Amino acid sequence: MRPSGLQIAAVLVVGILAISFGSILVRLALSASGEKGLAFSLVMSAGRMGLAALLLAPGWRRGLGSRAGLPWAVGAGVFLALHFAFWITSLSHTSVAASTALVTTNPVWVTLFGWLLFKEKPSGTTLLGVAVALLGGLLIGLGDAEEGGGTNPLLGDLLAVLGAVAASFYFLLGREAQRRGLSTLEYVRVAYTTAALVLLPLPYLFGGRYGGYPWPVYGYLLLMALLPQLVGHTSFNWATRYIPPVLVTLAILFEPVGASLLAYLLFGELPGSRVLLGALILLLGVGLAVVGGRR
């Protein structure tokens, strides 16, 4: 039975709150480890996905209800691995606000790829909402960059955008996997395990290691797996069963607002007036897109 709009909205709100902690936990892990760069970013990416896959592992005993969606779930997992490799690395080079604003530009890419690959032509109001929300997200990023956030903002911003493109394919393929018979739990079990298997060998290729870090690092990795991954991403994957992926990714645009507030409270990263203006424009865009996407 299809859930009500209120139930879908409630799940999305829980997911947004959960993923807002993602970038904060990455920053805390970076601070606790005393390391930066690609190798440790890959350790965090692999650790997050590996722990999430382990927590879901007991469900493998029940098998899969359908195998038709399996190739789509595996493909989604590969793009999920790319998403985290790009995005978590970006947080070593740019600010929380800029990174989360740019990595949540997925509505643009989901709309484009959904149109090109699945012939899902968006309504004019949805396109307007995407454009307005994207403008708000860019204002957040640009406003933060002007305040000198990060050690290499240009590189960090580019990596965040690549992370957004990868996440868009992840959501589109995940929706197709569930349409082809996989339940949400079956799908995320396959996708998260695939992402973990792709990521786990990579740190060694770049001189990284999994052992020898202070114990808080491993605590932050476990929290990444529990909150933004198992609660946040799974909530969004469930929602794509019932509403278009572009609306799910538009809801994720609230993440920069929550992450920026947490960054201010924990790290003293105070958003400027442009960041606040961007947040208001972002909310307007989300509202327009939701109205345009109603069925």
C-alpha beads as a LAMMPS data file, in Angstrom:
LAMMPS data file: protein, C-alpha beads

295 atoms
294 bonds

1 atom types
1 bond types

-500.0 500.0 xlo xhi
-500.0 500.0 ylo yhi
-500.0 500.0 zlo zhi

Masses

1 110.0

Atoms # bond

1 1 1 0.000 0.000 0.000
2 1 1 1.313 3.406 -0.956
3 1 1 2.161 5.578 2.080
4 1 1 0.556 8.975 2.481
5 1 1 2.300 12.191 1.509
6 1 1 2.689 13.028 5.201
7 1 1 4.447 9.708 5.870
8 1 1 6.814 10.238 2.931
9 1 1 7.562 13.781 4.128
10 1 1 8.268 12.529 7.664
11 1 1 10.746 9.923 6.398
12 1 1 12.486 12.579 4.282
13 1 1 12.783 14.913 7.288
14 1 1 14.415 12.133 9.342
15 1 1 16.774 11.420 6.434
16 1 1 17.747 15.084 6.085
17 1 1 18.502 15.386 9.800
18 1 1 20.646 12.248 9.622
19 1 1 22.719 13.221 6.588
20 1 1 23.316 16.715 7.998
21 1 1 25.723 15.043 10.424
22 1 1 27.738 13.452 7.585
23 1 1 30.110 16.318 6.853
24 1 1 30.407 17.147 10.570
25 1 1 31.525 13.602 11.381
26 1 1 34.053 13.722 8.526
27 1 1 35.512 16.940 9.946
28 1 1 35.665 15.431 13.436
29 1 1 37.435 12.336 12.081
30 1 1 39.917 14.498 10.191
31 1 1 40.657 16.483 13.335
32 1 1 41.006 13.384 15.512
33 1 1 43.338 11.635 13.053
34 1 1 45.530 14.648 12.316
35 1 1 45.593 13.586 8.656
36 1 1 44.241 14.983 5.398
37 1 1 44.419 14.012 1.765
38 1 1 43.138 11.308 -0.518
39 1 1 44.371 8.251 1.409
40 1 1 42.558 9.077 4.650
41 1 1 39.474 10.261 2.729
42 1 1 39.310 6.811 1.141
43 1 1 39.740 5.212 4.574
44 1 1 36.718 7.175 5.812
45 1 1 34.675 6.326 2.706
46 1 1 35.509 2.621 2.917
47 1 1 35.045 2.526 6.687
48 1 1 31.621 4.131 6.481
49 1 1 30.390 1.774 3.770
50 1 1 32.106 -1.308 5.188
51 1 1 30.524 -0.856 8.622
52 1 1 27.104 -0.150 7.076
53 1 1 27.379 -3.336 4.986
54 1 1 28.390 -5.369 8.064
55 1 1 25.403 -4.079 10.034
56 1 1 23.110 -5.219 7.202
57 1 1 24.908 -8.550 6.662
58 1 1 22.555 -10.763 8.739
59 1 1 19.812 -10.141 6.176
60 1 1 21.738 -12.049 3.502
61 1 1 20.502 -15.301 5.043
62 1 1 17.039 -14.602 3.653
63 1 1 18.326 -14.168 0.093
64 1 1 16.736 -11.904 -2.530
65 1 1 13.063 -11.837 -3.421
66 1 1 13.879 -10.987 -7.060
67 1 1 17.062 -10.994 -9.126
68 1 1 15.789 -8.735 -11.904
69 1 1 16.904 -5.639 -10.034
70 1 1 20.296 -7.039 -9.004
71 1 1 22.400 -5.510 -11.868
72 1 1 20.833 -2.106 -11.205
73 1 1 21.610 -2.360 -7.482
74 1 1 25.240 -3.315 -8.186
75 1 1 25.586 -0.361 -10.586
76 1 1 24.096 1.947 -7.957
77 1 1 26.661 0.677 -5.450
78 1 1 29.554 1.496 -7.793
79 1 1 28.300 5.067 -8.192
80 1 1 27.753 5.321 -4.440
81 1 1 31.421 4.412 -3.927
82 1 1 32.455 7.130 -6.405
83 1 1 30.173 9.631 -4.675
84 1 1 31.840 9.134 -1.299
85 1 1 35.361 9.030 -2.719
86 1 1 34.820 12.418 -4.380
87 1 1 32.734 14.123 -1.705
88 1 1 34.624 13.088 1.439
89 1 1 37.894 14.122 -0.229
90 1 1 36.366 17.528 -1.021
91 1 1 35.922 18.210 2.702
92 1 1 39.708 18.211 3.102
93 1 1 39.960 21.155 0.714
94 1 1 36.867 23.350 1.097
95 1 1 34.388 24.359 3.792
96 1 1 31.439 22.332 5.043
97 1 1 28.925 24.840 3.642
98 1 1 30.489 24.963 0.169
99 1 1 30.974 21.199 -0.088
100 1 1 27.465 20.274 1.044
101 1 1 25.897 22.974 -1.137
102 1 1 27.643 21.744 -4.279
103 1 1 27.301 18.019 -3.609
104 1 1 23.533 18.503 -3.275
105 1 1 23.173 19.887 -6.798
106 1 1 21.959 16.389 -7.746
107 1 1 18.463 17.672 -8.721
108 1 1 19.978 19.207 -11.842
109 1 1 21.776 16.002 -12.809
110 1 1 18.865 13.718 -11.841
111 1 1 16.483 15.820 -13.940
112 1 1 18.897 15.821 -16.885
113 1 1 19.806 12.125 -16.769
114 1 1 16.238 11.042 -15.997
115 1 1 15.101 12.974 -19.051
116 1 1 17.849 11.609 -21.322
117 1 1 17.968 7.990 -20.102
118 1 1 14.437 7.247 -18.891
119 1 1 12.394 9.728 -20.972
120 1 1 10.988 11.350 -17.812
121 1 1 10.201 14.834 -19.020
122 1 1 9.857 17.193 -16.035
123 1 1 7.127 19.789 -15.773
124 1 1 7.913 23.450 -16.298
125 1 1 7.331 24.191 -12.618
126 1 1 9.721 21.424 -11.585
127 1 1 12.397 22.809 -13.913
128 1 1 11.860 26.276 -12.448
129 1 1 12.123 24.853 -8.939
130 1 1 15.352 23.041 -9.817
131 1 1 16.827 26.253 -11.249
132 1 1 15.838 28.328 -8.208
133 1 1 17.074 25.689 -5.743
134 1 1 20.357 25.387 -7.629
135 1 1 20.786 29.165 -7.483
136 1 1 20.298 29.035 -3.733
137 1 1 22.834 26.233 -3.365
138 1 1 25.385 28.103 -5.465
139 1 1 24.896 31.265 -3.400
140 1 1 25.629 29.246 -0.278
141 1 1 28.843 27.892 -1.818
142 1 1 30.004 31.202 -3.277
143 1 1 29.259 33.093 -0.094
144 1 1 31.290 30.620 1.903
145 1 1 34.180 30.690 -0.588
146 1 1 34.395 34.483 -0.311
147 1 1 35.001 34.073 3.406
148 1 1 38.102 31.968 2.681
149 1 1 36.829 28.534 3.634
150 1 1 39.184 25.611 3.006
151 1 1 42.772 25.132 1.853
152 1 1 42.022 24.646 -1.868
153 1 1 38.407 25.712 -2.511
154 1 1 38.556 25.238 -6.294
155 1 1 39.665 21.598 -6.056
156 1 1 37.248 20.912 -3.222
157 1 1 34.335 22.449 -5.150
158 1 1 35.145 20.395 -8.272
159 1 1 35.276 17.170 -6.245
160 1 1 31.938 18.035 -4.613
161 1 1 30.296 18.528 -8.036
162 1 1 31.685 15.173 -9.244
163 1 1 30.248 13.650 -6.090
164 1 1 26.847 15.138 -6.984
165 1 1 26.949 13.615 -10.499
166 1 1 27.828 10.181 -9.074
167 1 1 25.064 10.441 -6.464
168 1 1 22.535 11.246 -9.180
169 1 1 23.270 7.985 -11.016
170 1 1 23.113 6.205 -7.659
171 1 1 19.568 7.449 -7.016
172 1 1 18.336 6.776 -10.563
173 1 1 19.748 3.238 -10.680
174 1 1 18.477 2.558 -7.171
175 1 1 14.966 3.566 -8.159
176 1 1 15.118 1.162 -11.123
177 1 1 16.424 -1.678 -8.911
178 1 1 13.424 -1.300 -6.619
179 1 1 11.026 -1.049 -9.551
180 1 1 12.357 -4.397 -10.749
181 1 1 11.396 -6.274 -7.617
182 1 1 13.960 -5.576 -4.891
183 1 1 12.641 -4.302 -1.570
184 1 1 14.341 -1.253 -0.096
185 1 1 16.304 -3.362 2.401
186 1 1 17.336 -5.864 -0.277
187 1 1 18.443 -3.033 -2.531
188 1 1 20.494 -1.140 0.063
189 1 1 22.100 -4.404 1.222
190 1 1 23.374 -5.039 -2.320
191 1 1 24.290 -1.407 -3.051
192 1 1 26.079 -0.746 0.251
193 1 1 28.001 -4.034 0.053
194 1 1 29.055 -3.299 -3.541
195 1 1 30.230 0.178 -2.563
196 1 1 32.213 -1.267 0.341
197 1 1 33.895 -3.877 -1.878
198 1 1 34.875 -1.185 -4.403
199 1 1 36.265 1.149 -1.732
200 1 1 38.019 -1.219 0.696
201 1 1 41.197 -1.881 -1.409
202 1 1 41.644 1.741 -2.520
203 1 1 43.342 3.243 0.574
204 1 1 46.261 0.815 0.181
205 1 1 46.848 2.044 -3.381
206 1 1 47.438 5.564 -2.065
207 1 1 49.525 4.764 0.986
208 1 1 46.669 4.598 3.475
209 1 1 46.029 2.196 6.335
210 1 1 43.098 1.071 8.464
211 1 1 44.905 0.630 11.769
212 1 1 46.832 2.891 14.113
213 1 1 44.414 5.848 14.398
214 1 1 43.192 7.285 17.725
215 1 1 40.088 5.499 18.990
216 1 1 37.709 8.477 18.384
217 1 1 38.308 8.057 14.626
218 1 1 36.695 4.620 14.686
219 1 1 33.814 5.956 16.753
220 1 1 33.161 8.652 14.152
221 1 1 33.288 6.042 11.367
222 1 1 30.674 3.959 13.177
223 1 1 28.459 7.032 13.597
224 1 1 28.846 7.776 9.859
225 1 1 27.610 4.279 9.075
226 1 1 24.673 4.513 11.482
227 1 1 23.362 8.061 11.002
228 1 1 23.962 9.478 7.509
229 1 1 24.246 6.082 5.818
230 1 1 21.797 3.601 7.349
231 1 1 19.259 6.194 8.493
232 1 1 19.793 8.981 5.951
233 1 1 20.509 7.221 2.664
234 1 1 18.113 4.357 3.376
235 1 1 15.310 6.863 4.024
236 1 1 15.930 8.491 0.638
237 1 1 16.137 5.139 -1.143
238 1 1 12.793 4.160 0.365
239 1 1 11.248 7.459 -0.776
240 1 1 12.344 6.912 -4.409
241 1 1 9.891 3.978 -4.535
242 1 1 6.976 6.394 -4.283
243 1 1 8.052 9.815 -5.586
244 1 1 10.319 10.903 -8.472
245 1 1 14.057 10.874 -7.627
246 1 1 14.305 14.577 -8.535
247 1 1 11.975 15.409 -5.627
248 1 1 14.060 13.271 -3.264
249 1 1 17.254 15.038 -4.317
250 1 1 15.527 18.401 -3.978
251 1 1 14.661 17.508 -0.395
252 1 1 18.342 16.696 0.172
253 1 1 19.073 20.348 -0.654
254 1 1 18.090 21.071 2.938
255 1 1 21.313 19.337 4.007
256 1 1 23.530 22.435 3.543
257 1 1 21.269 24.357 5.910
258 1 1 21.498 21.730 8.657
259 1 1 25.202 21.055 8.080
260 1 1 26.051 24.779 8.102
261 1 1 24.189 25.262 11.386
262 1 1 26.014 22.313 12.958
263 1 1 29.346 23.593 11.596
264 1 1 28.699 26.950 13.261
265 1 1 27.806 25.341 16.589
266 1 1 30.760 22.906 16.597
267 1 1 33.512 24.642 14.597
268 1 1 32.548 28.313 14.699
269 1 1 32.037 28.447 10.899
270 1 1 29.607 31.382 10.801
271 1 1 27.537 31.636 7.599
272 1 1 27.515 35.086 6.003
273 1 1 24.565 37.027 4.643
274 1 1 24.938 35.458 1.179
275 1 1 24.808 31.986 2.679
276 1 1 21.615 32.838 4.543
277 1 1 20.076 34.396 1.432
278 1 1 21.010 31.268 -0.518
279 1 1 19.251 29.099 2.071
280 1 1 16.027 31.071 1.677
281 1 1 16.184 30.849 -2.127
282 1 1 16.891 27.117 -1.839
283 1 1 13.743 26.611 0.243
284 1 1 11.696 28.510 -2.335
285 1 1 13.055 26.285 -5.113
286 1 1 12.210 23.123 -3.197
287 1 1 8.653 24.359 -2.717
288 1 1 8.225 25.116 -6.419
289 1 1 9.584 21.726 -7.459
290 1 1 7.312 19.877 -5.028
291 1 1 4.283 21.707 -6.413
292 1 1 5.379 20.902 -9.974
293 1 1 5.994 17.256 -9.133
294 1 1 2.616 16.528 -7.546
295 1 1 0.597 13.791 -9.252

Bonds

1 1 1 2
2 1 2 3
3 1 3 4
4 1 4 5
5 1 5 6
6 1 6 7
7 1 7 8
8 1 8 9
9 1 9 10
10 1 10 11
11 1 11 12
12 1 12 13
13 1 13 14
14 1 14 15
15 1 15 16
16 1 16 17
17 1 17 18
18 1 18 19
19 1 19 20
20 1 20 21
21 1 21 22
22 1 22 23
23 1 23 24
24 1 24 25
25 1 25 26
26 1 26 27
27 1 27 28
28 1 28 29
29 1 29 30
30 1 30 31
31 1 31 32
32 1 32 33
33 1 33 34
34 1 34 35
35 1 35 36
36 1 36 37
37 1 37 38
38 1 38 39
39 1 39 40
40 1 40 41
41 1 41 42
42 1 42 43
43 1 43 44
44 1 44 45
45 1 45 46
46 1 46 47
47 1 47 48
48 1 48 49
49 1 49 50
50 1 50 51
51 1 51 52
52 1 52 53
53 1 53 54
54 1 54 55
55 1 55 56
56 1 56 57
57 1 57 58
58 1 58 59
59 1 59 60
60 1 60 61
61 1 61 62
62 1 62 63
63 1 63 64
64 1 64 65
65 1 65 66
66 1 66 67
67 1 67 68
68 1 68 69
69 1 69 70
70 1 70 71
71 1 71 72
72 1 72 73
73 1 73 74
74 1 74 75
75 1 75 76
76 1 76 77
77 1 77 78
78 1 78 79
79 1 79 80
80 1 80 81
81 1 81 82
82 1 82 83
83 1 83 84
84 1 84 85
85 1 85 86
86 1 86 87
87 1 87 88
88 1 88 89
89 1 89 90
90 1 90 91
91 1 91 92
92 1 92 93
93 1 93 94
94 1 94 95
95 1 95 96
96 1 96 97
97 1 97 98
98 1 98 99
99 1 99 100
100 1 100 101
101 1 101 102
102 1 102 103
103 1 103 104
104 1 104 105
105 1 105 106
106 1 106 107
107 1 107 108
108 1 108 109
109 1 109 110
110 1 110 111
111 1 111 112
112 1 112 113
113 1 113 114
114 1 114 115
115 1 115 116
116 1 116 117
117 1 117 118
118 1 118 119
119 1 119 120
120 1 120 121
121 1 121 122
122 1 122 123
123 1 123 124
124 1 124 125
125 1 125 126
126 1 126 127
127 1 127 128
128 1 128 129
129 1 129 130
130 1 130 131
131 1 131 132
132 1 132 133
133 1 133 134
134 1 134 135
135 1 135 136
136 1 136 137
137 1 137 138
138 1 138 139
139 1 139 140
140 1 140 141
141 1 141 142
142 1 142 143
143 1 143 144
144 1 144 145
145 1 145 146
146 1 146 147
147 1 147 148
148 1 148 149
149 1 149 150
150 1 150 151
151 1 151 152
152 1 152 153
153 1 153 154
154 1 154 155
155 1 155 156
156 1 156 157
157 1 157 158
158 1 158 159
159 1 159 160
160 1 160 161
161 1 161 162
162 1 162 163
163 1 163 164
164 1 164 165
165 1 165 166
166 1 166 167
167 1 167 168
168 1 168 169
169 1 169 170
170 1 170 171
171 1 171 172
172 1 172 173
173 1 173 174
174 1 174 175
175 1 175 176
176 1 176 177
177 1 177 178
178 1 178 179
179 1 179 180
180 1 180 181
181 1 181 182
182 1 182 183
183 1 183 184
184 1 184 185
185 1 185 186
186 1 186 187
187 1 187 188
188 1 188 189
189 1 189 190
190 1 190 191
191 1 191 192
192 1 192 193
193 1 193 194
194 1 194 195
195 1 195 196
196 1 196 197
197 1 197 198
198 1 198 199
199 1 199 200
200 1 200 201
201 1 201 202
202 1 202 203
203 1 203 204
204 1 204 205
205 1 205 206
206 1 206 207
207 1 207 208
208 1 208 209
209 1 209 210
210 1 210 211
211 1 211 212
212 1 212 213
213 1 213 214
214 1 214 215
215 1 215 216
216 1 216 217
217 1 217 218
218 1 218 219
219 1 219 220
220 1 220 221
221 1 221 222
222 1 222 223
223 1 223 224
224 1 224 225
225 1 225 226
226 1 226 227
227 1 227 228
228 1 228 229
229 1 229 230
230 1 230 231
231 1 231 232
232 1 232 233
233 1 233 234
234 1 234 235
235 1 235 236
236 1 236 237
237 1 237 238
238 1 238 239
239 1 239 240
240 1 240 241
241 1 241 242
242 1 242 243
243 1 243 244
244 1 244 245
245 1 245 246
246 1 246 247
247 1 247 248
248 1 248 249
249 1 249 250
250 1 250 251
251 1 251 252
252 1 252 253
253 1 253 254
254 1 254 255
255 1 255 256
256 1 256 257
257 1 257 258
258 1 258 259
259 1 259 260
260 1 260 261
261 1 261 262
262 1 262 263
263 1 263 264
264 1 264 265
265 1 265 266
266 1 266 267
267 1 267 268
268 1 268 269
269 1 269 270
270 1 270 271
271 1 271 272
272 1 272 273
273 1 273 274
274 1 274 275
275 1 275 276
276 1 276 277
277 1 277 278
278 1 278 279
279 1 279 280
280 1 280 281
281 1 281 282
282 1 282 283
283 1 283 284
284 1 284 285
285 1 285 286
286 1 286 287
287 1 287 288
288 1 288 289
289 1 289 290
290 1 290 291
291 1 291 292
292 1 292 293
293 1 293 294
294 1 294 295
